[in-house]
Amino acid sequence: MVTVFKTNVRNAKQARRLLKEIHLHFKAYRANFDLEDIDNILRVACTEGGPVESAAIKNLLQRFGFLAETL
């Protein structure tokens, strides 16, 4: 299952840092950013077929000073 978030991440350096943290804390998740999209999309998929813990992703981004809103 894939969950899509609107974020305020603005550049590739920020995105790389956050992706590293997501993959470190959530081993079963694969994530990527689409910073070309107007909403600076973050897509997160669970490789084990289960749901993505949206609140946990939002909290992780918030710890680094970013916002995420589930679309």
CHARMM-style PDB file with segment names, atoms N, HN, CA, C and O in Angstrom:
ATOM      1  N   MET     1       0.843  -1.180   0.000  1.00  0.00      PROA
ATOM      2  CA  MET     1       0.000   0.000   0.000  1.00  0.00      PROA
ATOM      3  C   MET     1       0.888   1.244   0.000  1.00  0.00      PROA
ATOM      4  O   MET     1       1.905   1.285   0.692  1.00  0.00      PROA
ATOM      5  N   VAL     2       0.506   2.245  -0.769  1.00  0.00      PROA
ATOM      6  HN  VAL     2      -0.321   2.211  -1.332  1.00  0.00      PROA
ATOM      7  CA  VAL     2       1.260   3.497  -0.873  1.00  0.00      PROA
ATOM      8  C   VAL     2       0.456   4.609  -0.226  1.00  0.00      PROA
ATOM      9  O   VAL     2      -0.748   4.732  -0.447  1.00  0.00      PROA
ATOM     10  N   THR     3       1.131   5.411   0.572  1.00  0.00      PROA
ATOM     11  HN  THR     3       2.110   5.311   0.752  1.00  0.00      PROA
ATOM     12  CA  THR     3       0.521   6.601   1.156  1.00  0.00      PROA
ATOM     13  C   THR     3       1.257   7.808   0.607  1.00  0.00      PROA
ATOM     14  O   THR     3       2.485   7.815   0.520  1.00  0.00      PROA
ATOM     15  N   VAL     4       0.493   8.834   0.234  1.00  0.00      PROA
ATOM     16  HN  VAL     4      -0.505   8.828   0.304  1.00  0.00      PROA
ATOM     17  CA  VAL     4       1.060  10.033  -0.377  1.00  0.00      PROA
ATOM     18  C   VAL     4       0.852  11.214   0.567  1.00  0.00      PROA
ATOM     19  O   VAL     4      -0.229  11.405   1.125  1.00  0.00      PROA
ATOM     20  N   PHE     5       1.919  12.001   0.729  1.00  0.00      PROA
ATOM     21  HN  PHE     5       2.797  11.845   0.275  1.00  0.00      PROA
ATOM     22  CA  PHE     5       1.888  13.159   1.612  1.00  0.00      PROA
ATOM     23  C   PHE     5       2.245  14.420   0.847  1.00  0.00      PROA
ATOM     24  O   PHE     5       3.103  14.397  -0.036  1.00  0.00      PROA
ATOM     25  N   LYS     6       1.593  15.506   1.183  1.00  0.00      PROA
ATOM     26  HN  LYS     6       0.897  15.525   1.901  1.00  0.00      PROA
ATOM     27  CA  LYS     6       1.989  16.843   0.752  1.00  0.00      PROA
ATOM     28  C   LYS     6       2.970  17.337   1.808  1.00  0.00      PROA
ATOM     29  O   LYS     6       2.698  17.217   3.002  1.00  0.00      PROA
ATOM     30  N   THR     7       4.114  17.896   1.385  1.00  0.00      PROA
ATOM     31  HN  THR     7       4.334  17.995   0.415  1.00  0.00      PROA
ATOM     32  CA  THR     7       5.125  18.343   2.353  1.00  0.00      PROA
ATOM     33  C   THR     7       5.585  19.761   2.039  1.00  0.00      PROA
ATOM     34  O   THR     7       5.254  20.331   1.000  1.00  0.00      PROA
ATOM     35  N   ASN     8       6.359  20.309   2.969  1.00  0.00      PROA
ATOM     36  HN  ASN     8       6.629  19.846   3.814  1.00  0.00      PROA
ATOM     37  CA  ASN     8       7.003  21.598   2.735  1.00  0.00      PROA
ATOM     38  C   ASN     8       8.507  21.429   2.510  1.00  0.00      PROA
ATOM     39  O   ASN     8       9.268  22.382   2.685  1.00  0.00      PROA
ATOM     40  N   VAL     9       8.934  20.247   2.130  1.00  0.00      PROA
ATOM     41  HN  VAL     9       8.317  19.474   1.988  1.00  0.00      PROA
ATOM     42  CA  VAL     9      10.332  19.992   1.783  1.00  0.00      PROA
ATOM     43  C   VAL     9      10.600  20.710   0.465  1.00  0.00      PROA
ATOM     44  O   VAL     9       9.826  20.575  -0.483  1.00  0.00      PROA
ATOM     45  N   ARG    10      11.689  21.469   0.399  1.00  0.00      PROA
ATOM     46  HN  ARG    10      12.318  21.579   1.169  1.00  0.00      PROA
ATOM     47  CA  ARG    10      11.920  22.337  -0.756  1.00  0.00      PROA
ATOM     48  C   ARG    10      13.076  21.930  -1.661  1.00  0.00      PROA
ATOM     49  O   ARG    10      13.098  22.304  -2.834  1.00  0.00      PROA
ATOM     50  N   ASN    11      14.034  21.174  -1.140  1.00  0.00      PROA
ATOM     51  HN  ASN    11      14.016  20.871  -0.187  1.00  0.00      PROA
ATOM     52  CA  ASN    11      15.184  20.885  -1.995  1.00  0.00      PROA
ATOM     53  C   ASN    11      15.679  19.454  -1.813  1.00  0.00      PROA
ATOM     54  O   ASN    11      15.292  18.758  -0.874  1.00  0.00      PROA
ATOM     55  N   ALA    12      16.537  19.038  -2.725  1.00  0.00      PROA
ATOM     56  HN  ALA    12      16.852  19.603  -3.488  1.00  0.00      PROA
ATOM     57  CA  ALA    12      17.019  17.652  -2.749  1.00  0.00      PROA
ATOM     58  C   ALA    12      17.833  17.302  -1.514  1.00  0.00      PROA
ATOM     59  O   ALA    12      17.778  16.161  -1.055  1.00  0.00      PROA
ATOM     60  N   LYS    13      18.577  18.234  -0.970  1.00  0.00      PROA
ATOM     61  HN  LYS    13      18.622  19.161  -1.343  1.00  0.00      PROA
ATOM     62  CA  LYS    13      19.380  17.960   0.233  1.00  0.00      PROA
ATOM     63  C   LYS    13      18.469  17.603   1.408  1.00  0.00      PROA
ATOM     64  O   LYS    13      18.733  16.642   2.130  1.00  0.00      PROA
ATOM     65  N   GLN    14      17.410  18.367   1.595  1.00  0.00      PROA
ATOM     66  HN  GLN    14      17.196  19.148   1.007  1.00  0.00      PROA
ATOM     67  CA  GLN    14      16.445  18.078   2.655  1.00  0.00      PROA
ATOM     68  C   GLN    14      15.787  16.726   2.415  1.00  0.00      PROA
ATOM     69  O   GLN    14      15.625  15.932   3.342  1.00  0.00      PROA
ATOM     70  N   ALA    15      15.414  16.471   1.177  1.00  0.00      PROA
ATOM     71  HN  ALA    15      15.546  17.115   0.424  1.00  0.00      PROA
ATOM     72  CA  ALA    15      14.745  15.209   0.836  1.00  0.00      PROA
ATOM     73  C   ALA    15      15.651  14.018   1.122  1.00  0.00      PROA
ATOM     74  O   ALA    15      15.201  13.028   1.699  1.00  0.00      PROA
ATOM     75  N   ARG    16      16.914  14.097   0.727  1.00  0.00      PROA
ATOM     76  HN  ARG    16      17.279  14.901   0.258  1.00  0.00      PROA
ATOM     77  CA  ARG    16      17.856  12.988   0.976  1.00  0.00      PROA
ATOM     78  C   ARG    16      18.004  12.715   2.467  1.00  0.00      PROA
ATOM     79  O   ARG    16      18.025  11.559   2.889  1.00  0.00      PROA
ATOM     80  N   ARG    17      18.105  13.765   3.260  1.00  0.00      PROA
ATOM     81  HN  ARG    17      18.088  14.705   2.917  1.00  0.00      PROA
ATOM     82  CA  ARG    17      18.239  13.612   4.712  1.00  0.00      PROA
ATOM     83  C   ARG    17      17.009  12.902   5.296  1.00  0.00      PROA
ATOM     84  O   ARG    17      17.136  11.988   6.110  1.00  0.00      PROA
ATOM     85  N   LEU    18      15.828  13.335   4.870  1.00  0.00      PROA
ATOM     86  HN  LEU    18      15.724  14.078   4.208  1.00  0.00      PROA
ATOM     87  CA  LEU    18      14.601  12.736   5.385  1.00  0.00      PROA
ATOM     88  C   LEU    18      14.425  11.299   4.913  1.00  0.00      PROA
ATOM     89  O   LEU    18      13.985  10.444   5.682  1.00  0.00      PROA
ATOM     90  N   LEU    19      14.762  11.026   3.666  1.00  0.00      PROA
ATOM     91  HN  LEU    19      15.119  11.720   3.042  1.00  0.00      PROA
ATOM     92  CA  LEU    19      14.665   9.648   3.168  1.00  0.00      PROA
ATOM     93  C   LEU    19      15.584   8.727   3.956  1.00  0.00      PROA
ATOM     94  O   LEU    19      15.212   7.599   4.280  1.00  0.00      PROA
ATOM     95  N   LYS    20      16.778   9.204   4.264  1.00  0.00      PROA
ATOM     96  HN  LYS    20      17.080  10.120   4.002  1.00  0.00      PROA
ATOM     97  CA  LYS    20      17.712   8.413   5.074  1.00  0.00      PROA
ATOM     98  C   LYS    20      17.087   8.081   6.429  1.00  0.00      PROA
ATOM     99  O   LYS    20      17.178   6.943   6.892  1.00  0.00      PROA
ATOM    100  N   GLU    21      16.466   9.052   7.056  1.00  0.00      PROA
ATOM    101  HN  GLU    21      16.392   9.976   6.680  1.00  0.00      PROA
ATOM    102  CA  GLU    21      15.837   8.843   8.363  1.00  0.00      PROA
ATOM    103  C   GLU    21      14.631   7.899   8.265  1.00  0.00      PROA
ATOM    104  O   GLU    21      14.449   7.030   9.118  1.00  0.00      PROA
ATOM    105  N   ILE    22      13.819   8.071   7.235  1.00  0.00      PROA
ATOM    106  HN  ILE    22      13.966   8.776   6.542  1.00  0.00      PROA
ATOM    107  CA  ILE    22      12.658   7.192   7.055  1.00  0.00      PROA
ATOM    108  C   ILE    22      13.114   5.748   6.898  1.00  0.00      PROA
ATOM    109  O   ILE    22      12.578   4.849   7.545  1.00  0.00      PROA
ATOM    110  N   HSD    23      14.102   5.528   6.040  1.00  0.00      PROA
ATOM    111  HN  HSD    23      14.538   6.259   5.514  1.00  0.00      PROA
ATOM    112  CA  HSD    23      14.571   4.167   5.790  1.00  0.00      PROA
ATOM    113  C   HSD    23      15.306   3.584   7.003  1.00  0.00      PROA
ATOM    114  O   HSD    23      15.318   2.368   7.190  1.00  0.00      PROA
ATOM    115  N   LEU    24      15.909   4.427   7.812  1.00  0.00      PROA
ATOM    116  HN  LEU    24      15.899   5.415   7.661  1.00  0.00      PROA
ATOM    117  CA  LEU    24      16.571   3.972   9.031  1.00  0.00      PROA
ATOM    118  C   LEU    24      15.555   3.533  10.088  1.00  0.00      PROA
ATOM    119  O   LEU    24      15.734   2.497  10.730  1.00  0.00      PROA
ATOM    120  N   HSD    25      14.498   4.313  10.266  1.00  0.00      PROA
ATOM    121  HN  HSD    25      14.353   5.154   9.745  1.00  0.00      PROA
ATOM    122  CA  HSD    25      13.505   4.037  11.310  1.00  0.00      PROA
ATOM    123  C   HSD    25      12.427   3.047  10.890  1.00  0.00      PROA
ATOM    124  O   HSD    25      11.815   2.398  11.738  1.00  0.00      PROA
ATOM    125  N   PHE    26      12.192   2.926   9.593  1.00  0.00      PROA
ATOM    126  HN  PHE    26      12.689   3.453   8.904  1.00  0.00      PROA
ATOM    127  CA  PHE    26      11.132   2.061   9.085  1.00  0.00      PROA
ATOM    128  C   PHE    26      11.722   1.142   8.018  1.00  0.00      PROA
ATOM    129  O   PHE    26      11.673   1.452   6.827  1.00  0.00      PROA
ATOM    130  N   LYS    27      12.267   0.037   8.440  1.00  0.00      PROA
ATOM    131  HN  LYS    27      12.307  -0.214   9.407  1.00  0.00      PROA
ATOM    132  CA  LYS    27      12.974  -0.883   7.538  1.00  0.00      PROA
ATOM    133  C   LYS    27      12.088  -1.431   6.426  1.00  0.00      PROA
ATOM    134  O   LYS    27      12.587  -1.738   5.344  1.00  0.00      PROA
ATOM    135  N   ALA    28      10.789  -1.560   6.667  1.00  0.00      PROA
ATOM    136  HN  ALA    28      10.384  -1.310   7.546  1.00  0.00      PROA
ATOM    137  CA  ALA    28       9.881  -2.132   5.675  1.00  0.00      PROA
ATOM    138  C   ALA    28       9.289  -1.078   4.738  1.00  0.00      PROA
ATOM    139  O   ALA    28       8.433  -1.395   3.913  1.00  0.00      PROA
ATOM    140  N   TYR    29       9.742   0.175   4.862  1.00  0.00      PROA
ATOM    141  HN  TYR    29      10.438   0.433   5.532  1.00  0.00      PROA
ATOM    142  CA  TYR    29       9.198   1.243   4.027  1.00  0.00      PROA
ATOM    143  C   TYR    29      10.181   1.617   2.929  1.00  0.00      PROA
ATOM    144  O   TYR    29      11.395   1.592   3.129  1.00  0.00      PROA
ATOM    145  N   ARG    30       9.647   1.961   1.778  1.00  0.00      PROA
ATOM    146  HN  ARG    30       8.660   1.982   1.615  1.00  0.00      PROA
ATOM    147  CA  ARG    30      10.412   2.550   0.687  1.00  0.00      PROA
ATOM    148  C   ARG    30       9.746   3.879   0.391  1.00  0.00      PROA
ATOM    149  O   ARG    30       8.528   3.947   0.229  1.00  0.00      PROA
ATOM    150  N   ALA    31      10.539   4.929   0.322  1.00  0.00      PROA
ATOM    151  HN  ALA    31      11.529   4.874   0.453  1.00  0.00      PROA
ATOM    152  CA  ALA    31       9.987   6.269   0.160  1.00  0.00      PROA
ATOM    153  C   ALA    31      10.734   7.035  -0.919  1.00  0.00      PROA
ATOM    154  O   ALA    31      11.899   6.761  -1.208  1.00  0.00      PROA
ATOM    155  N   ASN    32      10.040   7.998  -1.507  1.00  0.00      PROA
ATOM    156  HN  ASN    32       9.093   8.220  -1.272  1.00  0.00      PROA
ATOM    157  CA  ASN    32      10.675   8.906  -2.451  1.00  0.00      PROA
ATOM    158  C   ASN    32       9.908  10.218  -2.487  1.00  0.00      PROA
ATOM    159  O   ASN    32       8.722  10.277  -2.164  1.00  0.00      PROA
ATOM    160  N   PHE    33      10.614  11.262  -2.886  1.00  0.00      PROA
ATOM    161  HN  PHE    33      11.577  11.214  -3.148  1.00  0.00      PROA
ATOM    162  CA  PHE    33      10.028  12.592  -3.028  1.00  0.00      PROA
ATOM    163  C   PHE    33       9.862  12.929  -4.499  1.00  0.00      PROA
ATOM    164  O   PHE    33      10.644  12.496  -5.345  1.00  0.00      PROA
ATOM    165  N   ASP    34       8.836  13.705  -4.786  1.00  0.00      PROA
ATOM    166  HN  ASP    34       8.201  14.057  -4.099  1.00  0.00      PROA
ATOM    167  CA  ASP    34       8.662  14.316  -6.095  1.00  0.00      PROA
ATOM    168  C   ASP    34       8.627  15.826  -5.858  1.00  0.00      PROA
ATOM    169  O   ASP    34       7.564  16.409  -5.645  1.00  0.00      PROA
ATOM    170  N   LEU    35       9.800  16.443  -5.899  1.00  0.00      PROA
ATOM    171  HN  LEU    35      10.663  15.969  -6.072  1.00  0.00      PROA
ATOM    172  CA  LEU    35       9.898  17.871  -5.623  1.00  0.00      PROA
ATOM    173  C   LEU    35       9.513  18.716  -6.835  1.00  0.00      PROA
ATOM    174  O   LEU    35       9.428  19.940  -6.738  1.00  0.00      PROA
ATOM    175  N   GLU    36       9.282  18.074  -7.964  1.00  0.00      PROA
ATOM    176  HN  GLU    36       9.351  17.080  -8.043  1.00  0.00      PROA
ATOM    177  CA  GLU    36       8.794  18.767  -9.157  1.00  0.00      PROA
ATOM    178  C   GLU    36       7.295  19.054  -9.038  1.00  0.00      PROA
ATOM    179  O   GLU    36       6.781  19.971  -9.678  1.00  0.00      PROA
ATOM    180  N   ASP    37       6.603  18.269  -8.219  1.00  0.00      PROA
ATOM    181  HN  ASP    37       7.021  17.524  -7.699  1.00  0.00      PROA
ATOM    182  CA  ASP    37       5.172  18.456  -7.994  1.00  0.00      PROA
ATOM    183  C   ASP    37       4.963  19.693  -7.130  1.00  0.00      PROA
ATOM    184  O   ASP    37       5.778  19.982  -6.254  1.00  0.00      PROA
ATOM    185  N   ILE    38       3.895  20.412  -7.366  1.00  0.00      PROA
ATOM    186  HN  ILE    38       3.233  20.177  -8.078  1.00  0.00      PROA
ATOM    187  CA  ILE    38       3.607  21.638  -6.613  1.00  0.00      PROA
ATOM    188  C   ILE    38       3.458  21.377  -5.111  1.00  0.00      PROA
ATOM    189  O   ILE    38       3.704  22.266  -4.296  1.00  0.00      PROA
ATOM    190  N   ASP    39       3.052  20.153  -4.749  1.00  0.00      PROA
ATOM    191  HN  ASP    39       2.851  19.430  -5.411  1.00  0.00      PROA
ATOM    192  CA  ASP    39       2.857  19.801  -3.340  1.00  0.00      PROA
ATOM    193  C   ASP    39       4.068  19.118  -2.719  1.00  0.00      PROA
ATOM    194  O   ASP    39       3.987  18.636  -1.589  1.00  0.00      PROA
ATOM    195  N   ASN    40       5.190  19.067  -3.434  1.00  0.00      PROA
ATOM    196  HN  ASN    40       5.256  19.459  -4.352  1.00  0.00      PROA
ATOM    197  CA  ASN    40       6.417  18.435  -2.913  1.00  0.00      PROA
ATOM    198  C   ASN    40       6.096  17.075  -2.283  1.00  0.00      PROA
ATOM    199  O   ASN    40       6.305  16.844  -1.092  1.00  0.00      PROA
ATOM    200  N   ILE    41       5.592  16.215  -3.114  1.00  0.00      PROA
ATOM    201  HN  ILE    41       5.422  16.402  -4.082  1.00  0.00      PROA
ATOM    202  CA  ILE    41       5.034  14.929  -2.708  1.00  0.00      PROA
ATOM    203  C   ILE    41       6.077  13.988  -2.105  1.00  0.00      PROA
ATOM    204  O   ILE    41       7.195  13.862  -2.605  1.00  0.00      PROA
ATOM    205  N   LEU    42       5.678  13.339  -1.028  1.00  0.00      PROA
ATOM    206  HN  LEU    42       4.770  13.441  -0.622  1.00  0.00      PROA
ATOM    207  CA  LEU    42       6.417  12.222  -0.442  1.00  0.00      PROA
ATOM    208  C   LEU    42       5.540  10.995  -0.588  1.00  0.00      PROA
ATOM    209  O   LEU    42       4.401  10.982  -0.121  1.00  0.00      PROA
ATOM    210  N   ARG    43       6.068   9.955  -1.239  1.00  0.00      PROA
ATOM    211  HN  ARG    43       6.994   9.965  -1.618  1.00  0.00      PROA
ATOM    212  CA  ARG    43       5.348   8.684  -1.374  1.00  0.00      PROA
ATOM    213  C   ARG    43       6.042   7.663  -0.492  1.00  0.00      PROA
ATOM    214  O   ARG    43       7.265   7.527  -0.521  1.00  0.00      PROA
ATOM    215  N   VAL    44       5.250   6.950   0.290  1.00  0.00      PROA
ATOM    216  HN  VAL    44       4.256   7.060   0.314  1.00  0.00      PROA
ATOM    217  CA  VAL    44       5.785   5.921   1.178  1.00  0.00      PROA
ATOM    218  C   VAL    44       5.010   4.637   0.948  1.00  0.00      PROA
ATOM    219  O   VAL    44       3.780   4.629   0.988  1.00  0.00      PROA
ATOM    220  N   ALA    45       5.733   3.552   0.708  1.00  0.00      PROA
ATOM    221  HN  ALA    45       6.732   3.559   0.676  1.00  0.00      PROA
ATOM    222  CA  ALA    45       5.117   2.244   0.514  1.00  0.00      PROA
ATOM    223  C   ALA    45       5.694   1.274   1.536  1.00  0.00      PROA
ATOM    224  O   ALA    45       6.875   1.340   1.879  1.00  0.00      PROA
ATOM    225  N   CYS    46       4.843   0.374   2.017  1.00  0.00      PROA
ATOM    226  HN  CYS    46       3.884   0.320   1.739  1.00  0.00      PROA
ATOM    227  CA  CYS    46       5.286  -0.684   2.912  1.00  0.00      PROA
ATOM    228  C   CYS    46       5.572  -1.914   2.062  1.00  0.00      PROA
ATOM    229  O   CYS    46       4.685  -2.426   1.379  1.00  0.00      PROA
ATOM    230  N   THR    47       6.811  -2.385   2.108  1.00  0.00      PROA
ATOM    231  HN  THR    47       7.531  -1.969   2.664  1.00  0.00      PROA
ATOM    232  CA  THR    47       7.212  -3.529   1.292  1.00  0.00      PROA
ATOM    233  C   THR    47       6.632  -4.841   1.806  1.00  0.00      PROA
ATOM    234  O   THR    47       6.690  -5.858   1.114  1.00  0.00      PROA
ATOM    235  N   GLU    48       6.080  -4.827   3.003  1.00  0.00      PROA
ATOM    236  HN  GLU    48       6.034  -4.001   3.565  1.00  0.00      PROA
ATOM    237  CA  GLU    48       5.487  -6.035   3.581  1.00  0.00      PROA
ATOM    238  C   GLU    48       3.982  -6.102   3.328  1.00  0.00      PROA
ATOM    239  O   GLU    48       3.301  -6.988   3.843  1.00  0.00      PROA
ATOM    240  N   GLY    49       3.466  -5.165   2.535  1.00  0.00      PROA
ATOM    241  HN  GLY    49       4.019  -4.444   2.116  1.00  0.00      PROA
ATOM    242  CA  GLY    49       2.059  -5.196   2.171  1.00  0.00      PROA
ATOM    243  C   GLY    49       1.109  -4.571   3.170  1.00  0.00      PROA
ATOM    244  O   GLY    49      -0.085  -4.458   2.894  1.00  0.00      PROA
ATOM    245  N   GLY    50       1.602  -4.170   4.301  1.00  0.00      PROA
ATOM    246  HN  GLY    50       2.572  -4.261   4.525  1.00  0.00      PROA
ATOM    247  CA  GLY    50       0.736  -3.569   5.309  1.00  0.00      PROA
ATOM    248  C   GLY    50       0.552  -2.082   5.091  1.00  0.00      PROA
ATOM    249  O   GLY    50       1.129  -1.511   4.166  1.00  0.00      PROA
ATOM    250  N   PRO    51      -0.245  -1.454   5.933  1.00  0.00      PROA
ATOM    251  CA  PRO    51      -0.467  -0.011   5.804  1.00  0.00      PROA
ATOM    252  C   PRO    51       0.742   0.789   6.296  1.00  0.00      PROA
ATOM    253  O   PRO    51       1.515   0.323   7.133  1.00  0.00      PROA
ATOM    254  N   VAL    52       0.882   1.971   5.773  1.00  0.00      PROA
ATOM    255  HN  VAL    52       0.254   2.350   5.094  1.00  0.00      PROA
ATOM    256  CA  VAL    52       1.914   2.911   6.227  1.00  0.00      PROA
ATOM    257  C   VAL    52       1.379   3.626   7.457  1.00  0.00      PROA
ATOM    258  O   VAL    52       0.226   4.056   7.475  1.00  0.00      PROA
ATOM    259  N   GLU    53       2.203   3.752   8.474  1.00  0.00      PROA
ATOM    260  HN  GLU    53       3.140   3.403   8.459  1.00  0.00      PROA
ATOM    261  CA  GLU    53       1.820   4.464   9.686  1.00  0.00      PROA
ATOM    262  C   GLU    53       1.966   5.960   9.430  1.00  0.00      PROA
ATOM    263  O   GLU    53       3.021   6.543   9.680  1.00  0.00      PROA
ATOM    264  N   SER    54       0.902   6.570   8.932  1.00  0.00      PROA
ATOM    265  HN  SER    54       0.045   6.097   8.729  1.00  0.00      PROA
ATOM    266  CA  SER    54       0.935   7.984   8.538  1.00  0.00      PROA
ATOM    267  C   SER    54       1.352   8.903   9.675  1.00  0.00      PROA
ATOM    268  O   SER    54       2.155   9.814   9.476  1.00  0.00      PROA
ATOM    269  N   ALA    55       0.818   8.671  10.855  1.00  0.00      PROA
ATOM    270  HN  ALA    55       0.166   7.931  11.016  1.00  0.00      PROA
ATOM    271  CA  ALA    55       1.142   9.527  12.002  1.00  0.00      PROA
ATOM    272  C   ALA    55       2.627   9.450  12.338  1.00  0.00      PROA
ATOM    273  O   ALA    55       3.232  10.458  12.704  1.00  0.00      PROA
ATOM    274  N   ALA    56       3.216   8.268  12.219  1.00  0.00      PROA
ATOM    275  HN  ALA    56       2.725   7.449  11.922  1.00  0.00      PROA
ATOM    276  CA  ALA    56       4.642   8.108  12.521  1.00  0.00      PROA
ATOM    277  C   ALA    56       5.501   8.855  11.502  1.00  0.00      PROA
ATOM    278  O   ALA    56       6.511   9.456  11.868  1.00  0.00      PROA
ATOM    279  N   ILE    57       5.110   8.821  10.228  1.00  0.00      PROA
ATOM    280  HN  ILE    57       4.289   8.332   9.931  1.00  0.00      PROA
ATOM    281  CA  ILE    57       5.846   9.557   9.195  1.00  0.00      PROA
ATOM    282  C   ILE    57       5.726  11.056   9.443  1.00  0.00      PROA
ATOM    283  O   ILE    57       6.718  11.781   9.362  1.00  0.00      PROA
ATOM    284  N   LYS    58       4.524  11.519   9.742  1.00  0.00      PROA
ATOM    285  HN  LYS    58       3.719  10.930   9.807  1.00  0.00      PROA
ATOM    286  CA  LYS    58       4.319  12.944  10.031  1.00  0.00      PROA
ATOM    287  C   LYS    58       5.155  13.382  11.223  1.00  0.00      PROA
ATOM    288  O   LYS    58       5.766  14.450  11.196  1.00  0.00      PROA
ATOM    289  N   ASN    59       5.185  12.561  12.275  1.00  0.00      PROA
ATOM    290  HN  ASN    59       4.688  11.693  12.298  1.00  0.00      PROA
ATOM    291  CA  ASN    59       5.973  12.889  13.469  1.00  0.00      PROA
ATOM    292  C   ASN    59       7.456  12.936  13.167  1.00  0.00      PROA
ATOM    293  O   ASN    59       8.161  13.812  13.666  1.00  0.00      PROA
ATOM    294  N   LEU    60       7.941  12.003  12.357  1.00  0.00      PROA
ATOM    295  HN  LEU    60       7.367  11.291  11.952  1.00  0.00      PROA
ATOM    296  CA  LEU    60       9.357  11.989  12.006  1.00  0.00      PROA
ATOM    297  C   LEU    60       9.719  13.267  11.251  1.00  0.00      PROA
ATOM    298  O   LEU    60      10.724  13.902  11.572  1.00  0.00      PROA
ATOM    299  N   LEU    61       8.929  13.653  10.267  1.00  0.00      PROA
ATOM    300  HN  LEU    61       8.113  13.138  10.007  1.00  0.00      PROA
ATOM    301  CA  LEU    61       9.211  14.880   9.525  1.00  0.00      PROA
ATOM    302  C   LEU    61       9.146  16.089  10.445  1.00  0.00      PROA
ATOM    303  O   LEU    61       9.958  17.008  10.330  1.00  0.00      PROA
ATOM    304  N   GLN    62       8.191  16.089  11.349  1.00  0.00      PROA
ATOM    305  HN  GLN    62       7.532  15.343  11.443  1.00  0.00      PROA
ATOM    306  CA  GLN    62       8.042  17.214  12.271  1.00  0.00      PROA
ATOM    307  C   GLN    62       9.271  17.365  13.175  1.00  0.00      PROA
ATOM    308  O   GLN    62       9.678  18.485  13.486  1.00  0.00      PROA
ATOM    309  N   ARG    63       9.856  16.249  13.593  1.00  0.00      PROA
ATOM    310  HN  ARG    63       9.525  15.340  13.340  1.00  0.00      PROA
ATOM    311  CA  ARG    63      11.070  16.304  14.422  1.00  0.00      PROA
ATOM    312  C   ARG    63      12.211  17.026  13.705  1.00  0.00      PROA
ATOM    313  O   ARG    63      13.102  17.580  14.348  1.00  0.00      PROA
ATOM    314  N   PHE    64      12.180  17.017  12.382  1.00  0.00      PROA
ATOM    315  HN  PHE    64      11.456  16.567  11.859  1.00  0.00      PROA
ATOM    316  CA  PHE    64      13.210  17.678  11.588  1.00  0.00      PROA
ATOM    317  C   PHE    64      12.753  19.041  11.067  1.00  0.00      PROA
ATOM    318  O   PHE    64      13.430  19.657  10.243  1.00  0.00      PROA
ATOM    319  N   GLY    65      11.598  19.507  11.553  1.00  0.00      PROA
ATOM    320  HN  GLY    65      11.048  19.006  12.222  1.00  0.00      PROA
ATOM    321  CA  GLY    65      11.123  20.832  11.214  1.00  0.00      PROA
ATOM    322  C   GLY    65      10.298  20.934   9.945  1.00  0.00      PROA
ATOM    323  O   GLY    65      10.138  22.022   9.392  1.00  0.00      PROA
ATOM    324  N   PHE    66       9.767  19.794   9.473  1.00  0.00      PROA
ATOM    325  HN  PHE    66       9.897  18.910   9.923  1.00  0.00      PROA
ATOM    326  CA  PHE    66       8.978  19.785   8.251  1.00  0.00      PROA
ATOM    327  C   PHE    66       7.549  19.346   8.533  1.00  0.00      PROA
ATOM    328  O   PHE    66       7.269  18.700   9.542  1.00  0.00      PROA
ATOM    329  N   LEU    67       6.658  19.705   7.632  1.00  0.00      PROA
ATOM    330  HN  LEU    67       6.885  20.230   6.812  1.00  0.00      PROA
ATOM    331  CA  LEU    67       5.253  19.335   7.749  1.00  0.00      PROA
ATOM    332  C   LEU    67       4.894  18.323   6.667  1.00  0.00      PROA
ATOM    333  O   LEU    67       5.448  18.343   5.568  1.00  0.00      PROA
ATOM    334  N   ALA    68       3.965  17.446   6.996  1.00  0.00      PROA
ATOM    335  HN  ALA    68       3.516  17.430   7.889  1.00  0.00      PROA
ATOM    336  CA  ALA    68       3.441  16.487   6.032  1.00  0.00      PROA
ATOM    337  C   ALA    68       1.945  16.342   6.269  1.00  0.00      PROA
ATOM    338  O   ALA    68       1.481  16.255   7.406  1.00  0.00      PROA
ATOM    339  N   GLU    69       1.208  16.317   5.176  1.00  0.00      PROA
ATOM    340  HN  GLU    69       1.584  16.388   4.252  1.00  0.00      PROA
ATOM    341  CA  GLU    69      -0.247  16.177   5.239  1.00  0.00      PROA
ATOM    342  C   GLU    69      -0.633  15.025   4.307  1.00  0.00      PROA
ATOM    343  O   GLU    69      -0.258  15.011   3.134  1.00  0.00      PROA
ATOM    344  N   THR    70      -1.375  14.075   4.836  1.00  0.00      PROA
ATOM    345  HN  THR    70      -1.679  14.086   5.788  1.00  0.00      PROA
ATOM    346  CA  THR    70      -1.798  12.943   4.031  1.00  0.00      PROA
ATOM    347  C   THR    70      -2.773  13.403   2.957  1.00  0.00      PROA
ATOM    348  O   THR    70      -3.718  14.144   3.230  1.00  0.00      PROA
ATOM    349  N   LEU    71      -2.528  12.948   1.724  1.00  0.00      PROA
ATOM    350  HN  LEU    71      -1.761  12.346   1.501  1.00  0.00      PROA
ATOM    351  CA  LEU    71      -3.441  13.261   0.616  1.00  0.00      PROA
ATOM    352  C   LEU    71      -4.355  12.084   0.340  1.00  0.00      PROA
ATOM    353  OT1 LEU    71      -5.196  12.152  -0.556  1.00  0.00      PROA
TER     354      LEU     71
END
